[in-house]
Amino acid sequence: MNRPAASHISVLLLALFVAWGCAPRPSMFNPAGETLDYPKAREAFEHVAHLPPREIIDRLVLAGEEWAGGRTLEGDVTFVVLKVK
């Protein structure tokens, strides 16, 4: 019986789950009073998606803090990163 040669298939699933105050009560603003919206968060995520999960979270927190420009978070933010190969 002939069996097909084994091949290596590498599949990566990367998911970011974020919960932060969004409409109607946003919780993260920059000094201009603008909210950190989903397109901005997605762009930040795309820049760090190649990193390990813990580092992705650390970098996203740092990006949010830099974006806020010293303005205090007015709620809470929760990140969950799943990376499956």
Residue pairs with C-beta under 8 A, 6 or more apart in sequence:
10 85
11 85
12 83
12 84
12 85
13 82
13 83
13 84
14 49
14 81
14 82
14 83
14 84
15 81
15 82
15 83
16 45
16 56
16 60
16 79
16 80
16 81
17 78
17 79
17 80
17 81
17 82
18 41
18 77
18 78
18 79
18 80
19 77
19 78
20 27
20 28
20 36
20 75
20 76
20 77
20 78
21 27
21 28
21 74
21 75
21 76
22 35
25 75
26 35
26 36
26 74
27 73
27 74
27 75
27 76
27 77
28 35
28 36
28 64
28 67
28 68
28 73
28 74
28 75
28 77
29 35
29 36
29 68
29 71
29 74
30 36
30 67
30 68
30 69
30 71
31 68
31 69
31 70
31 71
36 64
36 67
36 68
40 67
41 60
44 59
44 60
44 63
44 64
45 56
45 60
47 59
48 55
48 56
48 59
48 60
49 56
51 59
52 83
53 81
53 82
53 83
54 81
56 79
56 81
57 79
57 81
60 79
61 77
61 79
64 73
64 77
